[in-house]
Amino acid sequence: PPSPYTDAELVGFMDRNGLGTVATRANIIRTLLERKYIRYSGKYVIPTPKGLFFYETVRGMKIADASLTSGWEAELAQIERGERTPEEFLDSVLELVKGITGEIRRIQRPEE
């Protein structure tokens, strides 16, 4: 397994991989802590069994791809410039959610 990260290393990883913004990264980490997906072991942030289960469930899915959030940011910028409507963006998010939900359901209840 990879070495655990300190807070600063985790924020650096998030920055290099386009996860969150400077203003939201600390809140993302706080939310993961509150939901018990991660915990501290000394100065290191490590995943909990719940966090590892969640990761294994979504690994390889679109929802776990960092390009998803950067793509959304690009689409929101298009809305700001008037190149796309909010409704078009929300429709695409709805389709994505339907696809991901179906994918997770298939994993949880494999076809017989």
Rosetta constraint file for C-alpha pairs under 8 A:
AtomPair CA 4 CA 44 HARMONIC 5.89 0.50
AtomPair CA 4 CA 45 HARMONIC 6.15 0.50
AtomPair CA 4 CA 46 HARMONIC 5.98 0.50
AtomPair CA 5 CA 9 HARMONIC 5.33 0.50
AtomPair CA 5 CA 10 HARMONIC 5.46 0.50
AtomPair CA 5 CA 44 HARMONIC 5.40 0.50
AtomPair CA 5 CA 45 HARMONIC 5.60 0.50
AtomPair CA 5 CA 46 HARMONIC 7.45 0.50
AtomPair CA 6 CA 10 HARMONIC 6.06 0.50
AtomPair CA 6 CA 43 HARMONIC 5.81 0.50
AtomPair CA 6 CA 44 HARMONIC 4.50 0.50
AtomPair CA 6 CA 45 HARMONIC 5.81 0.50
AtomPair CA 7 CA 11 HARMONIC 6.17 0.50
AtomPair CA 7 CA 43 HARMONIC 7.66 0.50
AtomPair CA 7 CA 44 HARMONIC 7.06 0.50
AtomPair CA 7 CA 45 HARMONIC 6.78 0.50
AtomPair CA 8 CA 12 HARMONIC 6.15 0.50
AtomPair CA 9 CA 13 HARMONIC 6.12 0.50
AtomPair CA 10 CA 14 HARMONIC 6.17 0.50
AtomPair CA 11 CA 15 HARMONIC 6.14 0.50
AtomPair CA 11 CA 25 HARMONIC 6.53 0.50
AtomPair CA 11 CA 26 HARMONIC 7.59 0.50
AtomPair CA 12 CA 16 HARMONIC 6.19 0.50
AtomPair CA 13 CA 17 HARMONIC 6.18 0.50
AtomPair CA 14 CA 18 HARMONIC 6.04 0.50
AtomPair CA 14 CA 19 HARMONIC 4.75 0.50
AtomPair CA 14 CA 20 HARMONIC 6.94 0.50
AtomPair CA 14 CA 25 HARMONIC 7.42 0.50
AtomPair CA 15 CA 19 HARMONIC 6.05 0.50
AtomPair CA 15 CA 20 HARMONIC 7.42 0.50
AtomPair CA 15 CA 21 HARMONIC 7.40 0.50
AtomPair CA 15 CA 22 HARMONIC 7.70 0.50
AtomPair CA 17 CA 66 HARMONIC 6.76 0.50
AtomPair CA 18 CA 66 HARMONIC 6.62 0.50
AtomPair CA 18 CA 67 HARMONIC 7.59 0.50
AtomPair CA 18 CA 69 HARMONIC 7.80 0.50
AtomPair CA 18 CA 70 HARMONIC 6.41 0.50
AtomPair CA 19 CA 25 HARMONIC 7.60 0.50
AtomPair CA 19 CA 66 HARMONIC 6.29 0.50
AtomPair CA 19 CA 69 HARMONIC 7.06 0.50
AtomPair CA 19 CA 70 HARMONIC 7.59 0.50
AtomPair CA 20 CA 24 HARMONIC 5.65 0.50
AtomPair CA 20 CA 25 HARMONIC 5.43 0.50
AtomPair CA 20 CA 28 HARMONIC 7.66 0.50
AtomPair CA 20 CA 69 HARMONIC 7.72 0.50
AtomPair CA 21 CA 25 HARMONIC 5.92 0.50
AtomPair CA 24 CA 28 HARMONIC 6.20 0.50
AtomPair CA 25 CA 29 HARMONIC 6.40 0.50
AtomPair CA 26 CA 30 HARMONIC 6.20 0.50
AtomPair CA 27 CA 31 HARMONIC 6.05 0.50
AtomPair CA 28 CA 32 HARMONIC 6.29 0.50
AtomPair CA 29 CA 33 HARMONIC 6.27 0.50
AtomPair CA 30 CA 34 HARMONIC 6.14 0.50
AtomPair CA 31 CA 35 HARMONIC 6.08 0.50
AtomPair CA 32 CA 36 HARMONIC 6.08 0.50
AtomPair CA 32 CA 37 HARMONIC 5.21 0.50
AtomPair CA 32 CA 38 HARMONIC 5.87 0.50
AtomPair CA 33 CA 37 HARMONIC 6.04 0.50
AtomPair CA 33 CA 38 HARMONIC 5.21 0.50
AtomPair CA 33 CA 39 HARMONIC 5.89 0.50
AtomPair CA 36 CA 48 HARMONIC 6.77 0.50
AtomPair CA 36 CA 50 HARMONIC 7.00 0.50
AtomPair CA 36 CA 51 HARMONIC 7.11 0.50
AtomPair CA 37 CA 47 HARMONIC 5.92 0.50
AtomPair CA 37 CA 48 HARMONIC 5.42 0.50
AtomPair CA 37 CA 49 HARMONIC 7.60 0.50
AtomPair CA 37 CA 50 HARMONIC 5.64 0.50
AtomPair CA 37 CA 51 HARMONIC 3.87 0.50
AtomPair CA 37 CA 52 HARMONIC 7.54 0.50
AtomPair CA 38 CA 45 HARMONIC 6.52 0.50
AtomPair CA 38 CA 46 HARMONIC 5.47 0.50
AtomPair CA 38 CA 47 HARMONIC 4.21 0.50
AtomPair CA 38 CA 48 HARMONIC 5.10 0.50
AtomPair CA 38 CA 51 HARMONIC 6.20 0.50
AtomPair CA 39 CA 45 HARMONIC 5.71 0.50
AtomPair CA 39 CA 46 HARMONIC 5.55 0.50
AtomPair CA 39 CA 47 HARMONIC 6.29 0.50
AtomPair CA 39 CA 48 HARMONIC 6.45 0.50
AtomPair CA 40 CA 44 HARMONIC 5.53 0.50
AtomPair CA 40 CA 45 HARMONIC 4.69 0.50
AtomPair CA 40 CA 46 HARMONIC 6.11 0.50
AtomPair CA 41 CA 45 HARMONIC 6.32 0.50
AtomPair CA 41 CA 46 HARMONIC 6.75 0.50
AtomPair CA 47 CA 51 HARMONIC 5.38 0.50
AtomPair CA 47 CA 52 HARMONIC 6.12 0.50
AtomPair CA 48 CA 52 HARMONIC 6.18 0.50
AtomPair CA 49 CA 53 HARMONIC 6.10 0.50
AtomPair CA 50 CA 54 HARMONIC 6.22 0.50
AtomPair CA 51 CA 55 HARMONIC 6.11 0.50
AtomPair CA 52 CA 56 HARMONIC 6.08 0.50
AtomPair CA 53 CA 57 HARMONIC 6.13 0.50
AtomPair CA 54 CA 58 HARMONIC 6.37 0.50
AtomPair CA 55 CA 59 HARMONIC 5.62 0.50
AtomPair CA 57 CA 104 HARMONIC 7.57 0.50
AtomPair CA 57 CA 107 HARMONIC 7.89 0.50
AtomPair CA 58 CA 63 HARMONIC 6.98 0.50
AtomPair CA 58 CA 64 HARMONIC 6.10 0.50
AtomPair CA 58 CA 104 HARMONIC 7.68 0.50
AtomPair CA 59 CA 64 HARMONIC 6.11 0.50
AtomPair CA 60 CA 64 HARMONIC 6.64 0.50
AtomPair CA 60 CA 65 HARMONIC 7.58 0.50
AtomPair CA 61 CA 65 HARMONIC 6.96 0.50
AtomPair CA 61 CA 100 HARMONIC 7.50 0.50
AtomPair CA 62 CA 68 HARMONIC 7.06 0.50
AtomPair CA 62 CA 100 HARMONIC 7.41 0.50
AtomPair CA 63 CA 68 HARMONIC 6.89 0.50
AtomPair CA 63 CA 100 HARMONIC 7.05 0.50
AtomPair CA 64 CA 68 HARMONIC 7.91 0.50
AtomPair CA 66 CA 70 HARMONIC 6.87 0.50
AtomPair CA 67 CA 71 HARMONIC 5.79 0.50
AtomPair CA 68 CA 72 HARMONIC 6.25 0.50
AtomPair CA 69 CA 73 HARMONIC 6.20 0.50
AtomPair CA 70 CA 74 HARMONIC 6.31 0.50
AtomPair CA 71 CA 75 HARMONIC 6.24 0.50
AtomPair CA 72 CA 76 HARMONIC 6.08 0.50
AtomPair CA 73 CA 77 HARMONIC 6.23 0.50
AtomPair CA 74 CA 78 HARMONIC 6.37 0.50
AtomPair CA 75 CA 79 HARMONIC 6.43 0.50
AtomPair CA 75 CA 84 HARMONIC 7.51 0.50
AtomPair CA 75 CA 89 HARMONIC 7.00 0.50
AtomPair CA 76 CA 80 HARMONIC 6.35 0.50
AtomPair CA 76 CA 89 HARMONIC 7.75 0.50
AtomPair CA 77 CA 81 HARMONIC 6.33 0.50
AtomPair CA 78 CA 82 HARMONIC 6.18 0.50
AtomPair CA 78 CA 83 HARMONIC 5.00 0.50
AtomPair CA 78 CA 84 HARMONIC 5.52 0.50
AtomPair CA 79 CA 83 HARMONIC 5.70 0.50
AtomPair CA 79 CA 84 HARMONIC 4.70 0.50
AtomPair CA 79 CA 85 HARMONIC 5.63 0.50
AtomPair CA 79 CA 86 HARMONIC 6.36 0.50
AtomPair CA 84 CA 88 HARMONIC 6.69 0.50
AtomPair CA 84 CA 89 HARMONIC 7.39 0.50
AtomPair CA 85 CA 89 HARMONIC 6.57 0.50
AtomPair CA 86 CA 90 HARMONIC 6.14 0.50
AtomPair CA 87 CA 91 HARMONIC 5.99 0.50
AtomPair CA 88 CA 92 HARMONIC 6.30 0.50
AtomPair CA 89 CA 93 HARMONIC 6.31 0.50
AtomPair CA 90 CA 94 HARMONIC 6.08 0.50
AtomPair CA 91 CA 95 HARMONIC 6.29 0.50
AtomPair CA 92 CA 96 HARMONIC 6.24 0.50
AtomPair CA 93 CA 97 HARMONIC 6.13 0.50
AtomPair CA 94 CA 98 HARMONIC 6.18 0.50
AtomPair CA 95 CA 99 HARMONIC 6.24 0.50
AtomPair CA 96 CA 100 HARMONIC 6.14 0.50
AtomPair CA 97 CA 101 HARMONIC 5.92 0.50
AtomPair CA 98 CA 102 HARMONIC 6.13 0.50
AtomPair CA 99 CA 103 HARMONIC 6.16 0.50
AtomPair CA 100 CA 104 HARMONIC 6.16 0.50
AtomPair CA 101 CA 105 HARMONIC 6.12 0.50
AtomPair CA 102 CA 106 HARMONIC 6.18 0.50
AtomPair CA 103 CA 107 HARMONIC 6.45 0.50
AtomPair CA 104 CA 108 HARMONIC 6.20 0.50
AtomPair CA 105 CA 109 HARMONIC 5.90 0.50
AtomPair CA 105 CA 110 HARMONIC 7.93 0.50
AtomPair CA 106 CA 110 HARMONIC 5.14 0.50
AtomPair CA 106 CA 111 HARMONIC 6.96 0.50
